[in-house]
Amino acid sequence: MSATIGRRLSSPLPADVLVAVAVFLILFLVVRIVSAADVPLPPSNDSEISTDPTSLPYYALCSLLRMFVGLFFSYAFALIFGYWAAHSLKAERILVPALDVLQSVPVLGFLSITVTAFLALFPGSQLGLECAAIFAIFTAQAWNLAFSMYNSSLTMSKELTEMSALFGLNSWLRFWRLEVPNAMIGLIWNGMMSMGGAWFFLTAAETISVSGQSYSLPGVGAYAGIAIDEGNMGHVAWAIVTMAVLVILVNVLFWRPLVAWAERFKNEQSTAASTPKSAVLNIVRAARLPSGVGNARRSASGQISLAVTRFSRPRRTLATTSAAKRRLWDAVFWVVVLGGLAFGLYHLLVYVTKDSGFGTFLEPLGLGFLTMLRVAAVLVLSTLIWVPIGIKIGLNPKLSRIAQPLVQIFASFPANFLFPFVTTFLVATGISINWGAIVLMMLGAQWYILFNVIAGAQAMPSDLREAMSNMRVGGWLWWKRFALPAVMPAYVTGGITASGGAWNASIVAEVVSFGSTTLTAAGLGAYISEASESGNQQQLLTGVIVMSVFVLVINRMLWKRLYALSEKRYSL
């Protein structure tokens, strides 16, 4: 995971700038096309969502189906683009900065900008709303999984690469028999974390607001959203119970069996003392249907391999091009690309500054600094609370076996379901939402730090731990010279993920409602949320661009340097 973060932060600055401009222009193009199309919006359908608790099992299945459809497309995207970026230098120069920029764009920014386009594709049908919700879930998961596949492909052992060449494996067999198994453990663990992040945006994905119109899809998120709007704490509690059961079942019935199954792909010289186990996996292995599906999958894989071998042709040696001609074509290419980006950037700036000139950026920049201070507070508080606890959990095998599954469940639970209780507390105590938003953002972002610190503590070499014990190093000296430096790389990985999560969470944490009470904090998240609610595409695009720039600059100025320091001084 830390190597993935390192490669994210290592892309050249000019590439990041050019790709960021290209991503912003694509969002701008979507806004302009949708605006020009003048899509008639259907009437609101909030009344179609029942708040009867007996409807929750059906809504839970609907939400679960969306999550797994989004996860399927996320894995498909990760396998294709991660593999492509790892095996093509030209693709790597474009895709890695692009994934970094896309990860900096807030999830709700994607949703708010693209929802009208999906409604236009399927006029008068709920399919447009379903596609928009699934796309939002996809954007919360895909980029992290693609980086995981990319990192695994780059770090595959030379022995496996040489073996594939020795046995003459074609491109499909190399991908399916070597690349995917080598990446499997990372893809499963990152999928677990990514799905946890996607649960957080479930309410926003299922209750969509466009230009003053509100649309709801049958699901637990929509049920919770309507219960919050009505101020019905009982129905909110039912939604929380349903979501807790749903998250636990997904972990027990899906992720834990996958984690246990993925142990077969570990590349180790000796057998581990203890391995993950799953009763569900044992039942699946004993059943006949899964083995039949596996046989069909292997047969299909063999047919694909034969087709690839049959239609693949030997590469012909191309005539060498003179250096002068290559330089000429490179110059023409960059003139066309830079000219197109400059042309698009000019029209983007004209669009967002047409009312107030470049002063349009002053308000979101100022609000961005306020949100940045909240993000910093979230990171500081999460560090002070969870780093010591995470180290203690990671170094205690018995405690780790109990605590780690609980941490995974807490990290997966959508913290915004708890916002009504925090809002009620803030109103009762008179605490300003400008301070309360820090707590709300922290509810969703803190687990990334704890999760990674536990993993970092578990990875501490046992010989070093024994040496510290033999030398009777304890107290503050043990923390300063051993424990904290040992988990530093893992902490940086968790920190950058928590930072991005806090920025994303600000959009729902800086504007909270319960019944007739709405609390709004001064910040960039509230700026984007209000723009989405009112359908102000100009303000929405400006806010999304400014937030993405904040995240990219912080990654460059802070996290890249911290990562380099941790790898140079504290890597074990």
Secondary structure, DSSP 8 states (H G I E B T S, - for coil): -HHHHHHHHTS-HHHHHHHHHHHHHHHHHHHHHHHHHT-------GGGS---GGGHHHHHHHHHHHHHHHHHHHHHHHHHHHHHHHH-HHHHHHHHHHHHHHHHS-HHHHHHHHHHHHHHHSTTSTHHHHHHHHHHHHHTTHHHHHHHHHHHHHT--HHHHHHHHHTT--HHHIIIIIIHHHHHHHHHHHHHHHHHHHHHTHHHHHEEEETTEEEE-SSHHHHHHHHHHHT-HHHHHHHHHHHHHHHHHHIIIIIHHHHHHGGGG---SS--SS----HHHHHHHHSHHHHHHHHHHHHHHHHHHHHHHHH-----------HHHHHHHHHHHHHHHHHHHHHHHHHHHHHHTTTTGGGGGHHHHHHHHHHHHHHHHHHHHHHHHHHHHHHHHHH-HHHHHHHHHHHHHHHHS-GGGGHHHHHHHHHHHT--HHHHHHHHHHHHHHHHHHHHHHHHHHTS-HHHHHHHHHTT--HHHHIIIIIHHHHHHHHHHHHHHHHHHHHHHHHHHSEEEETTEEEE-SSHHHHHHHHHHHT-HHHHHHHHHHHHHHHHHHIIIIIHHHHHHHHHHS--
